[in-house]
Amino acid sequence: MRLSDLQNKDIVDVDDGKNIGNIIDVNIDATTGNIVSFIIEPNKNFFKFFNRTTDTEIKWHSIKKIGEDVILVKLSF
């Protein structure tokens, strides 16, 4: 799978079903080549409550499922 394939998917929080934002970058462990986290450009409506206007990081362990059209994540705030 390519980064461009991931960037086309919606990122949705499994707790409330809200669209979180879009993947703009990926952090990769240089020694293993494994994905460590996704960098997300937040959806303005989702992070408005938390007063976040900058990019945020979603750790790999928060990813629950990567489907054809969506990436399901469980966020802990």
C-alpha positions as CSV (number, residue, x, y, z in Angstrom):
1,M,0.0,0.0,0.0
2,R,1.2,3.5,-0.8
3,L,1.0,6.7,1.2
4,S,-1.2,8.2,-1.5
5,D,-3.7,5.2,-1.0
6,L,-3.8,6.0,2.7
7,Q,-4.3,9.8,2.1
8,N,-7.5,9.1,0.2
9,K,-9.2,7.4,3.1
10,D,-11.3,9.1,5.7
11,I,-10.1,8.8,9.3
12,V,-13.0,8.1,11.6
13,D,-13.0,7.8,15.4
14,V,-14.7,4.5,16.4
15,D,-16.1,6.0,19.6
16,D,-18.3,8.6,18.0
17,G,-18.1,8.1,14.2
18,K,-16.7,11.5,13.5
19,N,-14.3,12.3,10.7
20,I,-11.1,13.3,12.3
21,G,-9.1,14.6,9.3
22,N,-6.7,13.6,6.6
23,I,-3.3,11.9,6.6
24,I,-0.6,14.3,5.4
25,D,2.5,12.4,6.4
26,V,3.7,9.2,8.0
27,N,6.4,8.6,10.6
28,I,8.5,5.5,9.9
29,D,11.0,3.8,12.2
30,A,14.3,4.0,10.3
31,T,15.6,0.7,11.7
32,T,12.6,-1.5,11.1
33,G,10.8,0.3,8.3
34,N,7.5,0.0,10.2
35,I,4.9,2.8,10.5
36,V,5.1,4.5,13.9
37,S,2.3,7.1,13.4
38,F,0.2,9.1,11.0
39,I,0.4,12.9,10.9
40,I,-3.1,14.3,10.5
41,E,-4.3,17.6,9.3
42,P,-7.3,17.9,11.6
43,N,-10.8,18.4,10.4
44,K,-11.6,21.9,11.7
45,N,-15.0,20.8,13.2
46,F,-13.5,17.8,15.1
47,F,-10.6,19.5,16.9
48,K,-12.5,22.8,17.5
49,F,-13.7,21.5,20.8
50,F,-10.1,20.7,21.9
51,N,-8.8,24.0,20.5
52,R,-6.3,22.2,18.2
53,T,-5.5,24.0,15.0
54,T,-2.2,22.3,14.3
55,D,-1.4,18.9,12.9
56,T,-1.7,16.0,15.3
57,E,-0.1,12.6,15.5
58,I,-2.1,9.3,15.7
59,K,0.1,6.4,16.9
60,W,0.0,3.1,15.0
61,H,-1.4,1.3,18.1
62,S,-4.5,3.6,17.9
63,I,-5.4,2.3,14.4
64,K,-8.1,-0.4,14.7
65,K,-8.9,-1.2,11.1
66,I,-7.8,0.0,7.6
67,G,-10.6,-0.6,5.1
68,E,-11.2,0.2,1.5
69,D,-12.5,3.7,2.2
70,V,-11.9,4.4,5.8
71,I,-9.3,4.1,8.6
72,L,-10.9,3.5,12.0
73,V,-9.0,4.8,15.0
74,K,-9.6,4.8,18.8
75,L,-8.4,8.1,20.3
76,S,-7.8,8.6,24.0
77,F,-8.3,12.2,25.2
